[in-house]
Amino acid sequence: MLGEKGLGSTQKDVLDSLRHYGKWFSGCGWVWDTPSGTERIMKSLVKRGLVEYKPIKLSDGAIYKNAYVLKEEVNGKQKDFTQI
């Protein structure tokens, strides 16, 4: 896991946006430049171990299969932000 060290400015900005919104999937209501560009940046954050790609439950109870969510360690364990 590479972590945040060495992130580019766009990666940092997208990570900050993900921290603010809690999740990202195509059509969720926010995007960085373009949906494909946002996905490319999210994939780079997954490779660094900062973000994970997994199914999430939306507030209306629907399961959305393709979502990026934050990974944060709390006492050595990953904090789950999927229920935001």
Backbone torsions as a table, in degrees:
resi	resn	phi	psi	omega
1	MET	NA	126.2	-176.3
2	LEU	-87.1	-27.3	179.8
3	GLY	71.8	-161.2	-174.6
4	GLU	-83.5	-16.2	-178.6
5	LYS	-61.8	129.4	177.1
6	GLY	86.2	8.0	177.0
7	LEU	-68.0	145.0	173.3
8	GLY	-77.8	168.5	-176.7
9	SER	-63.0	-38.3	179.2
10	THR	-68.6	-41.5	176.5
11	GLN	-59.8	-42.8	178.4
12	LYS	-62.7	-43.0	-179.9
13	ASP	-64.8	-42.4	178.1
14	VAL	-65.8	-40.8	177.4
15	LEU	-62.2	-41.6	176.1
16	ASP	-62.3	-41.1	177.3
17	SER	-64.1	-40.8	177.8
18	LEU	-64.5	-38.2	175.4
19	ARG	-61.0	-39.5	-179.0
20	HIS	-70.5	-46.9	-174.5
21	TYR	-89.9	-22.9	175.2
22	GLY	90.3	-24.3	-179.4
23	LYS	-161.6	161.7	173.6
24	TRP	-145.0	133.2	168.6
25	PHE	-148.9	154.5	-178.5
26	SER	-57.7	123.2	-178.7
27	GLY	93.1	7.1	-176.2
28	CYS	-77.5	-14.3	178.1
29	GLY	118.3	-13.0	173.9
30	TRP	-137.1	150.2	-177.9
31	VAL	-152.5	150.4	175.7
32	TRP	-104.0	102.4	-179.6
33	ASP	72.1	-76.8	178.2
34	THR	-136.4	157.9	176.6
35	PRO	-58.4	-41.9	-179.4
36	SER	-68.2	-35.8	176.7
37	GLY	-67.1	-39.3	177.6
38	THR	-63.7	-43.4	179.6
39	GLU	-62.3	-41.1	179.2
40	ARG	-60.3	-43.8	179.6
41	ILE	-67.0	-41.5	178.3
42	MET	-59.7	-42.2	179.0
43	LYS	-61.2	-37.2	178.4
44	SER	-67.6	-33.2	177.9
45	LEU	-73.2	-30.8	173.9
46	VAL	-63.9	-44.8	179.6
47	LYS	-59.6	-29.7	179.5
48	ARG	-85.4	-5.0	178.1
49	GLY	81.6	15.1	-178.1
50	LEU	-95.2	-23.4	-175.4
51	VAL	-132.6	150.8	174.9
52	GLU	-126.9	154.5	-176.6
53	TYR	-112.8	110.3	-176.1
54	LYS	-160.5	165.9	176.9
55	PRO	-66.0	143.4	176.4
56	ILE	-131.8	160.1	175.2
57	LYS	-100.6	127.1	178.0
58	LEU	-82.5	166.9	-176.2
59	SER	-61.6	-25.2	179.0
60	ASP	-86.5	5.2	177.6
61	GLY	92.5	-9.3	179.2
62	ALA	-71.7	146.7	175.2
63	ILE	-94.9	125.6	175.7
64	TYR	-106.8	122.0	-170.4
65	LYS	-76.0	-31.2	-170.3
66	ASN	-114.7	80.1	-177.8
67	ALA	-128.7	144.8	174.0
68	TYR	-102.1	132.3	179.7
69	VAL	-134.9	157.1	178.6
70	LEU	-67.6	146.1	167.5
71	LYS	-114.7	125.8	175.4
72	GLU	-136.2	138.6	178.5
73	GLU	-85.5	132.5	174.5
74	VAL	-129.6	113.4	-177.1
75	ASN	53.4	44.2	177.0
76	GLY	81.3	-1.6	178.8
77	LYS	-117.6	151.8	179.1
78	GLN	-74.3	130.2	175.0
79	LYS	-82.6	132.2	-175.6
80	ASP	-96.0	119.2	-179.9
81	PHE	-103.5	17.7	-173.5
82	THR	-75.0	-17.6	-178.3
83	GLN	-101.8	41.4	-177.8
84	ILE	-97.1	NA	NA
